[in-house]
């Protein structure tokens, strides 16, 4: 469905692609790159600005607000995924098997929440071997990219940035095993866990070998939801010994093709593993949850230009109204102007934020960071 924007695109002298690359490389840029991570599903049912215009998802919302264009190219993880189906229903809950093969309890009204995971389909090395052979085969034809189609999607002369997916070395394993399952398995089945990480790595390497050199990507991206409010769910020592070496292998391939911006989506407190991430080649944090990792300017000051951040605008301030929004916006100015920092809500914007306050935030962000240089 085509969406009519509710506001003009921020004016600029650069293309979106030029702006993103310059800003993330600390080079001169005309204005801040304008983007947001997205919104909870409830926002599309509760915010009048969405309901009245028929806006039903994040893609339509980004078009509605006329943000700068940025695209993320992703490729298959599990081929085929587990069949998602409802196993049992109560008055207010559903028990489902999800695409990762987990038995999970979810609200019947589809309210946005973290599912209660009951059981994983993988608890032993034999389970993992079966899953790997059936769903994570390196030679599966579905993993072979259509280079000519990608060239049409992402032509060399495009005016928007595109990122190449570099997977998840441990976050998707957490998805397969559950939080508790991963915690136990690192001690009970360390060989299995390392083979899982290695499998994640070679699938990424295979895809990079197939596409790099054919498509000119601007950055790399990944997903590692392995931190919570008190730090990572695996030990820092495990992260250094098992996960980081795989990042380094991937980084060598990226660097060989001139890709030196790599962000990973990790919630929670990333500070204990941040030095290892930076050492391994991941130099950009996304969406940088403030109430777990601190004010973004603290780490930007500590790590200097080695660290970049995408996100970092406190969702709690958004929910507190104009005064809090203005105060937080002002605190970011020196670091946005320096480069390497693209501010937006530090996760998907929750429905407790009033639509009028969100519009105030967007207007103030443009006034603060959207002026032409």
N, C-alpha and C positions, 0 to 999 in steps of 0.2 A: 504494500500500500504506500502510495506517495504521500508524504507529509509536508504541509506548508509550514515553513519556519515561522516562529512567533517573534523572532528578532533578527536583526541584520547580522551577518557574519562580521566579526571584528575586522576592520580594515587593516591592510598590510602591504608592505612593499616586496615581501618575499613570498614564495610559494610555501605551502605547509611543509613540504619536504625540506626545503632550504632552511626554514625557521627551526624545525625540530633538530636537524643535524647541527646547525650552528649553536643553538641554545645548549644542547647536550654536550657539545665539544668546547664550551667556553669561548666561542667566537662571537663577534658582534651579531645581534639579531634585532629585527625591527620592533618586535613586541613579543610577549610571552606566548608560547603555544597554548591554545585554549582547548581543553578537553576535560571530561569527567569520567569516572569509572562506571557510574550507573546508579540504579535505584532498586530498592526492594520490590518484590512483586506486589506488595500491598499498596505501594505508591500509585500504581496504575489503576487501582480500584478506589483509592481514597482521595487523591489529589484532584481537585476540580479542574486544574489546568490540563491534566491528562484525560480525565473522564470526558470532559466536554468536547475535546478535540479527537477522541477516539485513539489516543496514544496507549498502546498495549504492551510495549516491550522497550528494552534499552536501545535497540537499533533505531526505532522510531523516535525515541526521546532525544537521542543525539542529533538526529536530523531536525527535530522540532526546535531545539535550542541552537542549531546552526554552529556546532562546534567545528574546530579544525578536523580535517580528515586524517585518520591514522588507521592502518589495517594490520591485523595479526594473522599470519598464515599458520594454520595448524594441520597436522596430519594424524593418521590413526594411531591409537594406543593399543587397544585390545581388539583383535579381529578374529572372530566376531565377538562383540560384548555378550555378557550373559543376557538372557531374555528377562526383561523387567516385567514383573507380574505381581498381582495382589494375591497373597496366600490366605489372609484372614482379615476380617473386618469386625470392629466393635462399634459402639454408638458414636465414638468420637476419634477412633484411631484406625489406621490400616497397618497391617503387617505385610511388607513387600519384600521381594528379592530385587535388588537394584542391578544396574548394568555392570557393577564390579563383583556381583555374586554375593553380596552381603544381605543377610536377613535383617531388616530394619523396621522400626516402628516410627510412623510419621503421622501428623495430624490429618484427619479425614478432610478438613476444610482447606488443605494445601497451604496452610499458613507457613511463611518463611521461617524455618528454624532448623537447627542441626538435628538430623535424625538420631534416634536412640538405636545404636547398632547392637543386635542381639547375637549374631553369629557370623563368622567368616566362612567362605567356602574353602579357604586354605588354612589349615592348621598344622600340616605335616609336610616334610620334604616331598612325599609322594603326591600330595595334593598340588604342590607347586609344579612338580614335573609335568603333571597332567595338564594343568592350566597353560604352562609355557608351550607345550607341544601342540595344544589345540588352539590357543588364542594369541600367542606372541611369537609366531614363526617369522624368522627373518626373511624367508623366501616366499612369503604369502604374496600373490600377485597384487592384492589390494594395497600393498605398501609401495608399489612402484609409482612414482609421480608421473603425471602427464605434463612433460616439460613445455610442450607447445601451448597447452591451455594456460599454464602458469605465465608464460610470456605475454599472453593476451590480457590476463588479469593484471599483471604487474609489468607494464612496458618500461623500457629503460628511460623513456622521457616523461614518466609520470610526474605529477606535481604533489604527491602525498607520500609519506614514509610508510614502509612495510617492514614488519619484523618476521623473522624465521623462528619457528617453534624449536626450542632445544629441550623440551621434555621436562621430566621430573625424575630425579634420581632416587628420592626416598618418599616424597609426598604421595605418589600414586601407590607405592608399596603400603604406606599407612592406610590408604583407601582400601586396598585389597585385604589387609590383615586386621583392621581396626586399630585404634590407639593402643588398647591393652594387648592385642595380638602382636603388634610390632614390638612393644616393650618386652614381652616374654620371649619372642623369637630371637631377639638379638643375643640372648643368653642361651636359650634352649637349642636353637638351630642357626648358629652364626654362619655356617657354610651356605645354608639356604638363602639367608638374607644377602650375603655378598653376591651370590649368583643372581638374585633378583635385581640388585643394583647394577651389576654388570649387564644384565639383559636390557634394562632401561637405557644404559649407555650405548650399547651397540646398535639398538634400534634408532637412536638419534644419529649416531655416526653414519649408519647406512644411508639415512635420508639426506644428511648433509652432503655426503659424497655424491649423491645423485643429483642434487639441485644447485649446489654452490658452483659458481662459474657460468651457470646458465641464467640465473636471476640475480639482479643486483639488489640485495637486501640492505636496509639501513641499520638494522639492529637485530639482536636476538632476544628472545623472551622465553620464560619458563614459569613453572608453578611448583612451589615447595611449601605447602601449608603444613609445616612441621613445628611451628612455634605456638605457644599459648602465652598467657599473661606473665608466666614465670620463666619463660625461656623455651629452648627446644625440647621436643619429646624424646630425642635420642641424646646420648652423651656427646659432649664436645669432642672427646677423644675418638668416639666412633665416627663422628662426622669428618674429622680430620683424616682418619686412616682409611675409611671405606668410601665415603661420598666424594670428598675433595679430589682425589686422583682422577675420578671420572670427569668431573668438571674441567679439570686441566686438559684432559685429552680432547674434549669438545672445544675448549677455548683455542687450542692449537689450530683446529680446522677453521674456526671463525676468523682468527687473526690472519691466516693465510689468504683469506678472501677480503681483508680490509674491514671486517666487522669488529668494532671495538666498544660498542655499547651493548650491554647485556643486562636486562633486568629480570628479576624473578619476583613472582607474586607470592609473598609469604606474610601471613598475618602474625599477630602476637609480638613478643619481644625478641627481635632478631639480634640484639647486641652481643650475646655470647658467641654467636657463630659469624658475626660480621667480618672480623679479621680473616677468617678462613675463606669466606665468600669472595672477599676482595682479592686475596692471594690467588684464588682459583680462576679469576677472570670475570666473576659476576660483580659488576661495579655500580649497579643501580637498584635501589630498593623500591618496591611497589606493593601495596599502596601506603606503606609506612604508617601503621596504627599508632597514633600519638599516645594513647593512654597505656600502651605497653612499652613502646620504645623511646618515649620522651619526646619533647619538642624537636622537630626536625633540625632546627638550627644548631642544636647542641652537637649532634653527630656531624653535621656539615662543617662546623667549626673545628671539631676534633680531627676529622680525617681530611679536611681540605678538599682539593679538587680530585682526590682519588675516589671520592664517593659522590654519587648522584642520587636524587630522589624524585620519584613521580608519585604525587599524592600528598600526604602529610598535613592536610587541613582538617583540624579536629572536628569530627562529626558532632561531638558534644557542644562545641561552640555554635555550630549551625543550629542546634536545637534550642539554644538559649536566647536567640533573637539578635537584633541589629547591633546592640552595643558590644556583645561578645564577638560577633562576626567581625565588626570593624577593628576591635582590639587585636584579634588574632591575625587578621589580614595585615595590619601594620607591622606585626612582629616578623613577617616573612620578607618584607621588602628588600633588605640588603642582599639576601641570598638568592632571591629570584633574579634580581638585577645582575648578580655575579654570573649567573648561568648554571647549568647542571641541575636545576630544580624547577619542575613543572608542578605547581600546586593544584590539587583538587581534593575532594572529600576523601578522607582516609579509609574508606571502603565504600560499598554501595550506600547511597544516602538513605537513611531509614525514614519511615513514615511519620515519626514524631516531629520531624522538621516541618514547619508550616510552609505551604507553598509560597506565600508572600515573603517569608523570610528567605526562602531559597532564591527567589527572583531578586531580592535585595542583595544577596550574596553574589549572584551572577553579575549584577549591575556594578557592584563595588569592585569585583575582580577585574572587570573591564576598565573601570576608571583608574584602578591602581596599576594594573599590569598590561593593559591593552592599548596604551597610547603609542603612537608611532614614534620611533626613535628619530 
